[in-house]
Amino acid sequence: MGHKSIRERTREHWLAAVLCAVAGALIVVLAVVVPPSYDALPDACGEQLTIAGGSDVSLGNQRRALVESWNEGGRGSRPKARLVEVSPSADLQYSQLKAAQETGTCAYDVLIMDAQWTAEFARDGHLKALGASALAGSQDFFPAALAMGVYAGRQYAVPFNLDVGLLYHRDKAKVPAQPRDWPSETHTAQLGDYEGLTVNALEFAWNHGAADVLTGTRRPTRADLTDRVHPALKAVAQRMRPGKPLWTSFMRGFKEQESIDAFTDGGDDALLRHWPYAYRHFANDPRLRDGGNLRFGVTAPPGHTVLGGQSLAISARSRHEKDAQALIQYLTGTESQQQIFACGGFAPTRFSAFGLSPGVLRQDAVRPIATCSERQATNRDNAGGEPDSVTPERLTELAKAVVAALERARPRPVTEHYATFSTTFRNCARKILTGANVPPEAFAEAINASLDGKTATC
């Protein structure tokens, strides 16, 4: 055998280095995308129903408790269900569920998805249009919540739980009375580089002069973006003063848990924008109780807030469509919805869960709501909550705050390219909020490009 030339040996060494680098990168990516502490993708399509979604952040893991109730309920020939939690991060949930669906797997039957993903997943053929059994009693769903599951005129998802922004306040906090007063300097929010920043930045824009822009199916004009959204974000940037809670939550990249911790450890003038489930965490924290009294209150924000939440959809490759529809109907039924609210703090999706008649969205019509402890005493299927200091009066106060926020809530932009939009919008908002020079025209161009699915920067 002849000796290899210097050029051939150099090429081999170069290829080996490249392959090692690629392999190393893949290991890093997989370590990030598939955290070892979460359930892996099932390796086969079993007889049981598999529900896949993000981490259950409700107190007492109420989603899992509902699945266990389904399994223990003796539902004839219906298969049992298994809940798979893929990630605590909304961005990673999206990536992992999308990647799983693109492999063509039939391992997942029901998907728990952020509502704004519906259009993309339906467009790409990853979801089945829902039949009549899954939509039974649909007039009882809040219309705006049900509408988030529609794509091209067909219903692909139904709301599992809702999210609306609420304003939590400590004893001596000055609660904003007008939209222009929100956020204040003592305000903490979810301003890390993830979907939370997108949500908060949209609310900043809506409450500072761009109330009807970047919401629903209406495509913003260039003037909308340059003359209304851009100035609104700049106005909020003026409130980002170093050392204040708003600045801290931004610079430290607070997500849900970090903002909860900051509010709990904060002073008597602390304010927090958060989701309904945070109420139960605060009510059960000894640091926020004084005997039988709670050292915080909750109200609807003075302006518009994002209407969000998680929806249930059937994977296009599920082999258990009829059973999956029955499971969805169970999880979204009035009793189940009351459980996730009373025991876990998730906002329900039906009028009846608040004692309201369909179409009646009024605070003064909300009826007293049984607490988790009371439900456990009368219904064994409602196990999983914890005895706590949430009285019927306090639970009703929370329900009224949710209903008031729902009246003013708006959906995020409905687009098949939501992930691209969200990344672009929050990156641009981050620059504006830090005082960087972002020309209005560049902002408008980047946002419009993202709504067409094109990666762009400001």
N, C-alpha and C positions, 0 to 999 in steps of 0.2 A: 504494500500500500504506500502511495506517495504522501509526502508531507503536505499539510494544508498551508495555503499561502497566508501571509500576515493579514491580507484583506478579509479572507474567509474566516480566520479566527476572530478578527475584530467584529465581523458581522454577527457571529455566534454569541460573542460576549454581550453585544448590544441587544440582541433578541432576548437573551436570558435575563438581562437587567429589566427590559421592558415587561416581560412576563411576570417577573417577581413583583414589580411595582404594581401591575394590574391586579395580581392576586392579593397583594397587601391591601390595595384599595377596596377590593370586593369584601375582604374580611371586615374592614372598618365599616363599610356601608351596611353589611348584614348585621353587624353588632349594634348599629344605631337603629336600623329599620325593624329588626326582630329582637326586641329586648327579651332576654332569657327568662324574665319573671312573668311573662305573659304567655297565654296559650298559643301553641303553634297551630298551623293549618292542619286540620285532620288529613290523614293520608288516604282516606277512603270515604266513599259515600255510604254512610251507615243507614240503619233503619230508623234511628232516632232523628228528631228535628234539631238542627244546629242553628243557633242564633249568634251572629257575630256583630260586635260593636265595640265601642270604647269602654273605658273604665266606668264602673258604676260609682258615681260620686255621691249618691244619695245616702243619707244616714241609715245605717242598718242594711245597706245593699238591697234596696227594695225591688230592683229589677230581678235580681237573683231570687228573692223571696217569691215573686210572682211566678217565676218559672218553676220553682219547687212546688208552689200551690197547684200549678197545672199538672205536674207529675203525680201529685198525691191525690188529685181530685177524682180519680176513677172515671175517666172520660171514655169508657167503652174501649173501642179498638184503636183510639187515637194513640200515636206513638209518644213516648216521652221526649222531653226537650233538654237541650244542653246549651248553656250560655258560654260563649267564648269571648273573652275580653282581649282585644288586640293591642290596645295602647291607651295611655292616659292623655295623649296629645291629639287634638283634633286634626292637625296637619298630618301626623303619622297614621291616624285612623284612615283618613282619606287615601293615603298612599298604599296602605296595606290592603284595604278592601278593594281598591281599584286593581292593584296587582293581582290579587287572588282571582277576581272576576275575569281578568284578561287571560289567565291561564286556562280558562274554560272549566274550572273545577266545579263539581256538583257537591262539594263538601259543605257549603253553606246554603241554608234554606231561606232564612230570614235575615235581612241586614238591618242593623240599627245605624242610620245615617244622619248626619247633619242635614237639615232640610234643604240647604242651598245646593247640595250635590245631586238632587233628583234629576234635573235637566240633563246633566252630562251623562249620568249612569243610564238613564232611559234612552238618550240619543244613541249611545254606544251599544245598545242591545243587552245590557246587563240585568234589566229588570223585567218582570212580567206585569202586564196591566192587571189591576186587581178586579176580581169578580164581585158579584153582588153580596156574597156571604161576608167578605172582608169589609164591605162598605155598609153593612146593616146599621140602620140608625144614623146615617151620615148627617142628617139635618141637625143632630145634637152636637156635632163638632163645631168649634168656632170657625166660621167661614174662612177667615184669613189663614188659619192654620191648615185647614183642608186644602186650600188653594196652593199651598207650597208643595203639595205632592202631585200637582198636575203638570203634564208635559204634552204638548201637541194635542190638547183637548182630551187626553185620557188620564185617568187616575192611576199613578204608579206607586204612590206611597200614602200612608195615613199617619197623622201625628201621634207619637207615643207620649211625649211630654213636651210642654212649651217652655220657652225661656223668654223672659222680658227683663229689661234692666230695672232694678229697684234701687232706691236710695236708702241706705242704712245710716243711722245717725246716733251719736252718743248723746249723753244728757244735756250738755251745754253747747252742742253744735248749732250753728246758724244754718238752718235748712234753706237752700235756694228756693225762692218763690217764683222766679221767672226763668224761662229757658236761657236767657242771656247770662244769668248768674251761675250757670252750671257748665263746666266744673268750676269750683272755687279753689283757693290755695290749699285749704285743708282737706281736699278731696283726694282719695286714693282710688285707683282704677287698675284694670288689667292692660298694661301698656308695654308688655314684652313683645318681642318680634315674632308674633304668631297671630292666629285669628282674633285674639282678644284686642289687639291694637286696631285691626280692621273695624271691628264692631264699635269700639270707642271713638275712632276717628270719624266714622259715619255719623254717630250721634253728635259729635262736635259740629260737623258740617250742617246737619239738619237743624240744630238748635241755634245756629249763628248765621242764618240767612239763606240756607239751601234746603229747605224742608222737603221739597218734592224732587230732589235730584239724587241719582244713584239709589233708587228704590224701585222694586217691581220690574216690570217689563219695559218701562219707558227708557229709551236710549237718550242719554244727556247730549245736549248740543255743546259745541265748543264754547259758546258764551256762558252756558250753565257752569262749566268747569272753570273757566278763566275769571268770570265776574262774580261767581257766587261761592263755589266750593273752595277755591284757592284762598280768597279773602277770609272765609270762615275759619279755615285752619290757621291762618296767620293770626287771627284775632285770639284764638285759644293759645297760640304760642306766647302771647304777651303775658299769660298767666303762669307760665312755666318758670317760676322763680327758684333759683338754687336754694336748697335747704328745706323747701316746703314739701308736704306729702305728695302733691301732684308731680313735682319734679323728681322726687325720690322714686315713685312708682314707675316713672318713665325711664330714668337712668339705670335703675337696678333691674329693669326688665320683669316687673311683676307679672305673674300669671294668677290663676284663680287662688291657689293656696297661699301664695306670698301676700296677696292683697288681704285675704282673710286674717292672716297672722298680723299684718301691719295694723289693721283696724282693731283687733283684739288687744294688741300691745299699745295702741295709741292713746292720746289724751282724751279728755272729756269733750273736746270740740271736734272729734274725728268724724269724717264723712266717708262713705264708701259706696261706689257704684258696683253692684254685683247681681248675681242671678238669685231666683227665689230659694234655691236649695241651701244657700248660706245661712238662712234664718235658723234652721234647725241646729246647725253647728254652733251658732252664737248662743242660742237658748240653752244649750246643754254644756256650755263652758262656764265653770264656776267663776272665772274672772269677770264675766259679764252678768252675774247675778248678785243681787243684794237681798238676801233672805228670799222672800217670795216675789221680789220685784226684778224685772230685767233692766239692765243698765244701757239699753239701746232701744231704738224704735225703728220702724220701717215705713216707707211711704212710696208712692209712685213718683218718679222724677217729674219736674215741672214741664218738661217738653217731650219730644219724640224719643223713643227708644227702639232698639232693634228687636223685631219679632224673630225669634229663633227657636231652637229646640231640635229634638231628634224625631225622626220618622221611621216607620217600619215598612219595608218593602220585601218582595219575594224575589230571590235570585232567579234569573232566567233559566238557570240550569238545575234548579231544584227538582228532585224526583218526588216531592211530597207537596204538590201545590195545594190540594184541597185541605190537607192537614195544616199547612202553613197559614192558609187563610183563616182557619178556625182558631189557630193560636193567636194570630193578629187580632181577631175579634175579641178574644179573651183578654189580651193584654191592654186593649184600648176600651174595654167595657167600663161602665160607670163605677162599679165596685173597685176594679183595679186602679182606675184613675184616682179615686178617693184615697186608696191606700198609698200610692206613691206620693201623694200630696201630704196627707196627715202624718205618715210615718217617715217619709224620706225628704220632703220639701220640694219635690219636683212639681211644677205647675201643671195641672191637668189640662186636657184638650177638649173637654166636653162641658157644655152649659150645666148639665145635670150634676156634675161632680161638685159644683158650687151651689146646688139647689136652685139653679136658674132654669127658666123655661127657654127653649130654643129661640134665639134671636133677641133675648133680653140681656144685654150686657151693661148692667148698672150696679154700682157699688151698693146702693141702698136695698137692692133685691137679693143680695147674698144672704143665705140662711146659715144659722149656726152649724158648725162642722164638728163632728165627733173627733176627738183626739186619737192618736195612735194607741194609747193605753186603753181607752174605751173600746176601740175596735178589737183589740186583742182579747178583751174580756168577753166579747160576744161572738167572735168569729175566729176559729182556730186557723183559718187560711191566712190571717193577717199577722202571723208571727213574723218576727224579724226586726221590729222597731225596738226602741228603748224607752222605758218609763222616763218621763222628763217633766219639765216645768211649763210645757206648752199647753195652756188651758184652752177650752173652746173659744173664749173671748180673744185670746192671742192668735189662735189659728184663723179665726174669722177676720181679725185685723190684717193678717197676711193675705188672706183671700181677697179682701177688698183692695189692698194695694196692687195685687196682681191684676184684678179686673180693671182698675183705673189705668194701669200701665197698658193693658191690652187695648183700651179705647184709643190710645195715642201711638201704639206701636206700628212700625213699618217694616216690611220685609227688606232684606238685602237685595241687591240687583239680581234679577233672574236671568241667568246666562249659562250657556253650555260650557263656558270657559271661566267658571267662577274661580277656580284655583289660581289661574293666571292673573285674573283681576285682583284678587285679594292680596297676592304677593306684591304686585305692582303698586296698588293703592297704599298699602301700609308702608312700603319702602319710601314712597313719595311723601306720605304724611310724616314719617319719621324725620325726614330731612327738613320739612317745613317747621315742625315743632321744635327742632333744635336750632332754628334760626338760620339754616343754610339758605343760600340764594337760589331759589327754584323759580325760574321765570314762569308766569302763568301759562304761556303758550306751550312750554315744554311739559308742564303738568298735564294740560289738556291732551296733548298728543300722546303721552304715555298711557293715560287712562283709556282713551279711545282705542288705542292699539291693543291693550289688554282685554278689552271687551270683545275683540275679534280673535282672541286666543294667541296674540303675538306678545312675546316677551319684550318688555320695554323698561327703561329707567328714566327718571327725571334728571 
